[in-house]
Amino acid sequence: MSVATVKFRARLSTEQVEEGDGLAPKFDDRGLITVVTTDSETGEVLMQGYMNAEALGLTIKTGEAHYYSRSRQTLWHKGATSGFVQSVRELLVDDDQDCIWLRVDVTGGASCHVGYRSCFYRRVPVGSAFEKLQSDGHVDLEWTDRDKVFDPEDVYGDTPNPTQL
């Protein structure tokens, strides 16, 4: 699908970017922009990813989330393999247009390739909780969710995930 019909404005001034009506995204030196994706109903953070201009254009045109995988260095349509498509309810851009916020509905209820609903399924203790629980200085994660929505091997096969070390 061509993104020729989705055109972004040039970034001409701070005032134009921060107060203007045109979309003028600021991609980083790798051509990427950060994307935070949340559940449209609950507000729960589902994932954080990146888009290049093509992914952003496809997301705008199709109404379904497309991202750019830094580890695989390729465009990907969220849910194309797994079936857990993210339908965009709202796409917001921050004040200086260097971050995107997607509010989505997820077919099948999962957004994490590990099988959890959200990619944020562990908490890092901070402040007094860190002092109390981590006396040796090492950080041990606290689980917030242990119930997987799906088995990644059933969905993706036994192919190793390129994001894993």
C-alpha positions, 0 to 999 in steps of 0.5 A: 500500500502506497503512502503517497497520499499521506504527506507531512508538513515541513518543520519551519518554526517552533510556533508552527510545530507547537501551535499549528494545525499541520502534522510535522513529525520530528523523526530522530537521526535514524528516521524513527519516532517513539510511539506509546500505545494504550488500551482505548478503554482502560488507558493501560499502557500496552507497549512502546515502539517506533514508527518511521514515516512509512509506518506512520503513513500506513497507520493513518491510512489504514486505521491499524497500527504499523511499527518499525522494528529496530531489531529486524530493521523492517516495517511490521503491521501489528497483528499480521502474524499473530492476529492481535491487530491494533485498531486505532481509535485515536492517534495523538501527537505531543507538543513538539511532535516527536512522540506519538500516542496511539489509543487502540482496541486490540483484537484478541486482547494481547499486545506483547509478543511474549504472550501477555496483554501488555508488554509492561508486566513487571514493576521495578521497586523504587524509593523505600520499596527498593531500600526494603527489598533490595538490600544488596543493591541489585534490582529484582523485578516484581511481577504485575501479571503472570497470566499469558493471553496466548502461547507465543510458540503456538502463534509464532512457532519455535523461531527465536525472537530477534529481540531476545539476547 
